[in-house]
Amino acid sequence: MKRILLASTALVMSAGIAAAEPTVGGDGRMGVVSTDGGDVKFSSRVRISFTASGETDNGLTFGGSIRADNASGGASGTTGSVHVAGPFGKLAMGDVDSAAKAAVGHAECVGYTGLGDLNEIKYIGGGNDPSALWNYGMGDLTMYASVGNPNYDDAVDNEDVDMSGAVAYSLGDVGFGVGVERRGDMQTVAAGVNATLGDASVKLVYGSYDDGMAGTDNVDSYSASASFVTGMATFTAFTSGNSKGVDGQDHFGIGASYDLGGAKITGGFVDGDSLANGASFDLGLTMSF
């Protein structure tokens, strides 16, 4: 009887563990890349990710996610994230975006490596993790608020903390977002608009960054992208610019991908003022599993 009871207990415990078992996924890529006019080189990586979720007796949902290569940082909240959601919205903590970045984001990139992410504008948040991000949706309107880790450095008194607020609104196939970030005297104001028109989508993002230092100019930046899907192929192009230096910097990129089902053949080409020695390009295979 004792053995039967122990076996039954083990079965019940194992069933509970199986029900709460995280899901495993990941991504990979392999191909060739040339950066800033340099030699063609191999570029590959594989990343395994874990996602877990659950629900309390009173209906609150909770969960977390992390990549295997970031596991050590997950123990201190500097990588990965956990969240809880309910009638109050969703609160996430860890390596999370600022409110402004969550609401506005970036224009689309090209290439399977990102090719320097020249499509992106500058955001302040994310340097003092674990950070906290809250969002609450009311129909087509979503509100965001975020704050970086307060008192993150015990050796420094009254250190500046990242703070951000933003809103996003959807009107049919058109979306808008605007947000503000602050860290001490530094500030970023970002705004964006995106639209989906059948098989085509466009996005325009603008940001104004002020480093808070007297005698220096603000850096204004923008990026715009357009994508078109036909069959299994997607074509993307972007243009971006900023006011760095005397004359500023301008960039453009074009790319395409072909969906094989779970994997894509992807390539891109970018050029611009920050690439002093020549253009960058890549071509490879991306995988999701």
Phi, psi and chi 1 to 4 in degrees:
 res  aa     phi    psi   chi1   chi2   chi3   chi4
   1 MET       -  -40.3 -179.0   66.2 -178.8      -
   2 LYS   -62.6  -40.7 -175.6  176.9 -179.8  179.9
   3 ARG   -65.4  -39.8  -68.8 -178.7  178.7  178.1
   4 ILE   -63.4  -41.6  -65.1  174.4      -      -
   5 LEU   -63.7  -43.4  179.5   60.1      -      -
   6 LEU   -64.2  -40.6  -71.3  172.9      -      -
   7 ALA   -65.2  -41.4      -      -      -      -
   8 SER   -63.7  -42.5  -60.2      -      -      -
   9 THR   -61.7  -42.0  -56.8      -      -      -
  10 ALA   -63.4  -40.2      -      -      -      -
  11 LEU   -64.5  -42.3  -74.8  172.0      -      -
  12 VAL   -63.2  -44.1  170.4      -      -      -
  13 MET   -64.7  -42.3  -69.5 -179.8   65.0      -
  14 SER   -67.6  -34.3   63.6      -      -      -
  15 ALA   -65.0  -39.3      -      -      -      -
  16 GLY   -66.0  -39.5      -      -      -      -
  17 ILE   -65.3  -41.4  -67.3  171.9      -      -
  18 ALA   -63.4  -38.7      -      -      -      -
  19 ALA   -66.1  -29.6      -      -      -      -
  20 ALA   -99.3    7.1      -      -      -      -
  21 GLU   -66.5  130.7 -175.4  176.9   -4.1      -
  22 PRO   -64.1  153.3  -20.0   32.6      -      -
  23 THR   -87.6  147.7   58.9      -      -      -
  24 VAL  -114.6  132.0 -179.1      -      -      -
  25 GLY  -143.7 -163.4      -      -      -      -
  26 GLY   164.7 -174.9      -      -      -      -
  27 ASP  -149.8  159.7   62.0   80.2      -      -
  28 GLY  -150.9  165.7      -      -      -      -
  29 ARG  -157.2  155.3   69.1 -171.1 -167.7 -165.6
  30 MET  -157.7  142.0   57.1 -174.1  -66.1      -
  31 GLY   168.2 -154.8      -      -      -      -
  32 VAL  -125.7  151.9  -65.1      -      -      -
  33 VAL  -148.4  146.0   59.3      -      -      -
  34 SER  -128.1  125.2  171.1      -      -      -
  35 THR  -112.6  127.5  -56.6      -      -      -
  36 ASP    53.0   47.3 -165.6    9.3      -      -
  37 GLY    74.1    9.8      -      -      -      -
  38 GLY   -81.7 -177.3      -      -      -      -
  39 ASP   -67.3  153.2  -65.5  -27.8      -      -
  40 VAL   -74.4  130.6  174.7      -      -      -
  41 LYS  -132.6  159.2  -60.5  179.2  179.3 -179.5
  42 PHE   -72.3  148.4  -72.1  147.7      -      -
  43 SER  -144.9  120.2  175.7      -      -      -
  44 SER  -146.7  158.3   69.2      -      -      -
  45 ARG  -164.2  160.6   75.5  179.7 -176.5 -167.0
  46 VAL  -139.4  137.2   60.6      -      -      -
  47 ARG  -133.7  129.6  -57.2 -174.3  -60.9 -173.7
  48 ILE  -104.5  134.5  -56.6  -58.8      -      -
  49 SER  -124.1  150.6   58.5      -      -      -
  50 PHE  -123.7  135.4  -60.0   88.7      -      -
  51 THR  -132.1  133.6  -57.2      -      -      -
  52 ALA  -133.0  151.5      -      -      -      -
  53 SER  -150.9  159.9   61.4      -      -      -
  54 GLY  -162.3 -179.4      -      -      -      -
  55 GLU  -146.1  136.8 -174.4  172.7  -12.9      -
  56 THR   -80.0  169.8   66.4      -      -      -
  57 ASP   -63.2  -27.7  -68.0  -19.5      -      -
  58 ASN   -97.3   14.2   60.4   -4.2      -      -
  59 GLY    96.6    1.0      -      -      -      -
  60 LEU   -74.1  136.6  -63.7  179.8      -      -
  61 THR  -101.2  148.9   59.3      -      -      -
  62 PHE  -147.9  163.8   57.1   88.0      -      -
  63 GLY   178.5 -175.3      -      -      -      -
  64 GLY  -166.6  164.1      -      -      -      -
  65 SER  -151.6  149.4   62.0      -      -      -
  66 ILE  -161.0  151.5 -167.0  167.4      -      -
  67 ARG   -89.3  148.6  -64.7 -157.7  -40.7 -102.2
  68 ALA   -59.7  -37.1      -      -      -      -
  69 ASP   -71.9  -10.9   56.3  -50.3      -      -
  70 ASN  -107.2   14.8  -70.0  -26.1      -      -
  71 ALA   -59.4  -39.8      -      -      -      -
  72 SER   -65.5  -37.8   59.6      -      -      -
  73 GLY   -71.4  -25.0      -      -      -      -
  74 GLY   -63.8  -29.4      -      -      -      -
  75 ALA   -66.6  -23.6      -      -      -      -
  76 SER  -111.1    4.9   59.0      -      -      -
  77 GLY    79.1   10.6      -      -      -      -
  78 THR   -90.2  -11.8   56.7      -      -      -
  79 THR  -136.4  161.9   58.0      -      -      -
  80 GLY    66.7 -178.7      -      -      -      -
  81 SER  -159.3  157.9   65.8      -      -      -
  82 VAL  -127.2  158.3  -68.4      -      -      -
  83 HIS  -150.9  160.3   69.2  -93.9      -      -
  84 VAL  -138.1  141.5   59.6      -      -      -
  85 ALA  -138.3  148.5      -      -      -      -
  86 GLY  -171.9 -155.2      -      -      -      -
  87 PRO   -60.8  -21.1  -22.6   33.3      -      -
  88 PHE   -83.1   -3.8   52.7   83.6      -      -
  89 GLY   107.9 -149.2      -      -      -      -
  90 LYS  -127.3  129.5  179.4  179.8  178.6 -179.3
  91 LEU  -117.0  120.7  176.8   63.2      -      -
  92 ALA  -118.0  148.5      -      -      -      -
  93 MET  -141.0  142.8 -171.9  173.3  -68.9      -
  94 GLY   133.6 -136.2      -      -      -      -
  95 ASP   -88.6   79.8 -179.2   14.9      -      -
  96 VAL  -115.5  159.4  -65.2      -      -      -
  97 ASP   -70.9  159.8  -70.8  -25.0      -      -
  98 SER   -71.7  164.0   69.9      -      -      -
  99 ALA   -59.3  -42.9      -      -      -      -
 100 ALA   -63.0  -43.5      -      -      -      -
 101 LYS   -68.5  -36.7 -173.7  175.0 -179.4  179.8
 102 ALA   -64.7  -36.0      -      -      -      -
 103 ALA   -84.9  -30.7      -      -      -      -
 104 VAL  -107.9  -52.9  179.1      -      -      -
 105 GLY    74.6 -150.3      -      -      -      -
 106 HIS  -129.8  163.7  -61.8  -68.4      -      -
 107 ALA   -70.4  167.9      -      -      -      -
 108 GLU   -70.8  144.8  -66.4  -65.6  -32.7      -
 109 CYS   -97.0  175.5   67.1      -      -      -
 110 VAL  -129.9  161.5  -60.9      -      -      -
 111 GLY    86.6  159.7      -      -      -      -
 112 TYR   -86.4  -11.9   86.6   99.9      -      -
 113 THR  -106.4   -8.0   63.6      -      -      -
 114 GLY    91.8  -22.9      -      -      -      -
 115 LEU    51.8   48.8  -66.9  173.8      -      -
 116 GLY    87.4   -1.2      -      -      -      -
 117 ASP    52.6   43.7  -60.7  -36.9      -      -
 118 LEU   -74.0   -4.4  -61.8  175.9      -      -
 119 ASN   -82.8   -5.7   58.0  -62.9      -      -
 120 GLU   -93.8  151.5  -63.2 -173.8   -4.3      -
 121 ILE  -101.2  171.0   65.6  170.6      -      -
 122 LYS   -90.6  130.9 -178.1  176.4  179.2   60.6
 123 TYR  -119.2  152.9  -70.0   98.9      -      -
 124 ILE   -86.9  -43.5  -62.6  172.6      -      -
 125 GLY   -63.1  161.5      -      -      -      -
 126 GLY   105.4   -0.5      -      -      -      -
 127 GLY   -89.1  -15.3      -      -      -      -
 128 ASN  -124.6   59.8  -55.5  -40.3      -      -
 129 ASP   -78.2  154.4  -66.9  -31.0      -      -
 130 PRO   -73.8  134.8   24.3  -32.4      -      -
 131 SER  -104.6  166.0  -59.6      -      -      -
 132 ALA  -122.5  136.1      -      -      -      -
 133 LEU  -130.3  126.4  171.1   65.8      -      -
 134 TRP  -117.0  139.3  168.1   82.0      -      -
 135 ASN  -139.8  150.9   67.3   75.8      -      -
 136 TYR  -143.9  124.3 -177.4   79.4      -      -
 137 GLY  -102.7  136.6      -      -      -      -
 138 MET  -129.7   87.1  -61.8 -178.9  -64.4      -
 139 GLY    66.9 -121.0      -      -      -      -
 140 ASP   -85.6   -3.8  -64.5  -32.7      -      -
 141 LEU  -106.5  132.9  177.5   69.0      -      -
 142 THR  -126.3  129.7  -56.2      -      -      -
 143 MET  -104.4  144.4  -60.9 -178.8  -64.9      -
 144 TYR  -131.2  146.9  -61.5   85.0      -      -
 145 ALA  -147.8  142.3      -      -      -      -
 146 SER  -145.2  156.4   66.4      -      -      -
 147 VAL  -147.7  139.7   60.4      -      -      -
 148 GLY   -77.8  174.5      -      -      -      -
 149 ASN   -65.3  116.5 -168.4   14.1      -      -
 150 PRO   -74.4  147.0   27.5  -33.4      -      -
 151 ASN    52.6   42.8  -56.7  -51.0      -      -
 152 TYR   -72.5  -19.4   59.8   89.1      -      -
 153 ASP  -122.6  108.5 -172.0  -12.5      -      -
 154 ASP   -66.9  -17.3  -68.4  -25.9      -      -
 155 ALA   -84.7   -9.3      -      -      -      -
 156 VAL  -121.9  128.8  178.7      -      -      -
 157 ASP   -90.4  141.9  -66.5  -31.7      -      -
 158 ASN    56.9   40.1  -59.5  -42.2      -      -
 159 GLU   -67.8  149.6   63.0  -92.2   19.8      -
 160 ASP   -70.4  143.2  -65.5  -33.4      -      -
 161 VAL  -116.6  138.5  176.4      -      -      -
 162 ASP   -67.2  131.9  -60.3  -20.7      -      -
 163 MET  -137.8  143.0  -66.6 -176.5  -68.4      -
 164 SER  -153.4  146.5  178.9      -      -      -
 165 GLY  -137.8  147.3      -      -      -      -
 166 ALA  -160.5  161.3      -      -      -      -
 167 VAL  -136.9  150.8  -65.8      -      -      -
 168 ALA  -133.8  144.8      -      -      -      -
 169 TYR  -139.1  135.7 -175.9   76.2      -      -
 170 SER  -111.3  133.3  -64.1      -      -      -
 171 LEU  -127.0   87.6 -174.2   62.1      -      -
 172 GLY    66.5 -122.2      -      -      -      -
 173 ASP   -91.1    9.8  -66.1  -31.7      -      -
 174 VAL  -116.2  135.1 -179.8      -      -      -
 175 GLY  -125.7  148.4      -      -      -      -
 176 PHE  -129.6  149.0  -53.3   88.4      -      -
 177 GLY  -149.7  144.0      -      -      -      -
 178 VAL  -148.2  140.9   60.4      -      -      -
 179 GLY  -155.2  160.9      -      -      -      -
 180 VAL  -130.1  137.5  179.1      -      -      -
 181 GLU  -120.7  147.1  -65.5  177.2  -52.3      -
 182 ARG  -141.8  142.4  -71.9 -166.4   66.6   88.0
 183 ARG  -141.9  101.7  179.4 -167.4  -63.8  166.1
 184 GLY    62.0 -122.4      -      -      -      -
 185 ASP   -89.5   -6.8  -66.6  -31.3      -      -
 186 MET   -78.4  145.9  -68.6 -169.5  -64.1      -
 187 GLN  -151.3  141.8  175.7  175.0  -77.1      -
 188 THR  -126.8  132.0  -68.9      -      -      -
 189 VAL  -114.3  125.6  178.2      -      -      -
 190 ALA  -129.1  145.5      -      -      -      -
 191 ALA  -146.8  149.1      -      -      -      -
 192 GLY  -153.7  158.9      -      -      -      -
 193 VAL  -140.5  141.0   58.3      -      -      -
 194 ASN  -139.2  154.3   60.7   85.7      -      -
 195 ALA  -149.1  146.0      -      -      -      -
 196 THR  -115.7  124.2  -59.2      -      -      -
 197 LEU  -124.0   85.0  -50.2  168.6      -      -
 198 GLY    66.4 -119.6      -      -      -      -
 199 ASP   -86.7   -0.2  -67.0  -32.0      -      -
 200 ALA  -110.2  148.9      -      -      -      -
 201 SER  -140.4  145.3   60.1      -      -      -
 202 VAL  -133.8  153.0  -65.0      -      -      -
 203 LYS  -149.1  138.8 -174.2  167.7 -174.4  177.6
 204 LEU  -129.6  128.2  173.8   63.4      -      -
 205 VAL  -129.8  138.1  177.4      -      -      -
 206 TYR  -131.6  140.3  169.9   81.3      -      -
 207 GLY  -140.4  143.8      -      -      -      -
 208 SER  -124.1  116.8  178.4      -      -      -
 209 TYR  -109.5  128.3  168.6   72.3      -      -
 210 ASP  -119.3  118.7 -177.2   -5.3      -      -
 211 ASP   -79.4   -2.8   62.3    8.7      -      -
 212 GLY    77.2    6.4      -      -      -      -
 213 MET  -101.1  134.0  -60.9  176.8   61.9      -
 214 ALA   -66.7  140.6      -      -      -      -
 215 GLY    85.8    1.7      -      -      -      -
 216 THR  -115.4  148.7   60.9      -      -      -
 217 ASP   -86.6  149.7  -64.5  -30.8      -      -
 218 ASN   -66.3  154.7  -63.3   -6.6      -      -
 219 VAL  -108.7  113.0  175.4      -      -      -
 220 ASP   -95.8  139.6  -64.1  -32.1      -      -
 221 SER  -142.9  154.3   57.4      -      -      -
 222 TYR  -144.5  158.9   78.9   90.2      -      -
 223 SER  -151.0  144.1   58.3      -      -      -
 224 ALA  -137.5  139.8      -      -      -      -
 225 SER  -138.6  158.0   63.9      -      -      -
 226 ALA  -142.6  137.8      -      -      -      -
 227 SER  -130.4  147.7  -63.8      -      -      -
 228 PHE  -137.9  130.1 -178.3   74.8      -      -
 229 VAL  -107.4  128.8  179.1      -      -      -
 230 THR  -137.8  114.0  173.4      -      -      -
 231 GLY    63.2 -126.7      -      -      -      -
 232 MET   -93.2   -0.4  -52.6  -58.5  -71.3      -
 233 ALA  -102.8  144.9      -      -      -      -
 234 THR  -127.9  130.6  -59.0      -      -      -
 235 PHE  -113.6  134.5  -60.2   91.9      -      -
 236 THR  -134.7  142.9  -57.6      -      -      -
 237 ALA  -141.1  147.1      -      -      -      -
 238 PHE  -140.9  158.0   80.0   84.7      -      -
 239 THR  -135.5  144.6 -179.8      -      -      -
 240 SER  -147.3  160.2   64.8      -      -      -
 241 GLY  -158.9  158.6      -      -      -      -
 242 ASN  -149.3  169.4   60.5   61.8      -      -
 243 SER  -100.9   23.8   59.0      -      -      -
 244 LYS   -65.6  143.8  -68.3 -179.7 -180.0  178.7
 245 GLY    72.7 -164.5      -      -      -      -
 246 VAL   -74.9  -46.7  176.9      -      -      -
 247 ASP  -105.4   -2.2  -60.2  -39.6      -      -
 248 GLY    79.9  179.1      -      -      -      -
 249 GLN  -131.5  137.1  -63.1  177.1  -28.5      -
 250 ASP  -124.7  145.4  -64.5  -54.3      -      -
 251 HIS  -141.0  159.8  -55.5   93.6      -      -
 252 PHE  -147.9  158.8   75.0   93.4      -      -
 253 GLY  -152.9  150.3      -      -      -      -
 254 ILE  -133.9  148.9   55.1  174.1      -      -
 255 GLY  -161.1  169.2      -      -      -      -
 256 ALA  -152.5  154.2      -      -      -      -
 257 SER  -141.8  152.6   66.5      -      -      -
 258 TYR  -128.4  120.5 -172.0   84.2      -      -
 259 ASP   -81.3  120.6 -166.0  -16.0      -      -
 260 LEU   -99.0   -2.7  -57.6  173.2      -      -
 261 GLY    89.7   92.1      -      -      -      -
 262 GLY    87.6  -18.3      -      -      -      -
 263 ALA  -143.5  153.7      -      -      -      -
 264 LYS  -136.3  140.8  -65.2 -179.7  179.9  179.3
 265 ILE   -87.3  121.0  -59.6  172.9      -      -
 266 THR  -134.4  139.2  -55.7      -      -      -
 267 GLY  -149.2  158.4      -      -      -      -
 268 GLY  -155.4  164.3      -      -      -      -
 269 PHE  -141.9  129.2  174.0   92.9      -      -
 270 VAL  -133.4  151.5  -60.8      -      -      -
 271 ASP  -152.3  159.6 -159.5   -0.3      -      -
 272 GLY   164.7 -177.7      -      -      -      -
 273 ASP   -66.9  -28.4  -65.5  -32.7      -      -
 274 SER   -79.4   -9.6   67.5      -      -      -
 275 LEU   -96.9   89.4  -59.1  173.7      -      -
 276 ALA   -70.0  -27.3      -      -      -      -
 277 ASN  -105.2   -3.9  -60.2  -48.4      -      -
 278 GLY   143.5  177.8      -      -      -      -
 279 ALA   -75.2  166.1      -      -      -      -
 280 SER  -115.9  146.4  -61.8      -      -      -
 281 PHE  -151.2  159.8   65.1   87.9      -      -
 282 ASP  -150.2  162.7   64.4   13.8      -      -
 283 LEU  -156.1  126.8  178.0   63.8      -      -
 284 GLY  -169.4 -169.3      -      -      -      -
 285 LEU  -117.0  126.2 -176.5   70.0      -      -
 286 THR  -107.3  148.6   60.9      -      -      -
 287 MET  -134.4  145.8  -43.3  160.9 -148.9      -
 288 SER  -126.8  132.0  -62.1      -      -      -
 289 PHE  -150.8      -   36.0   79.9      -      -
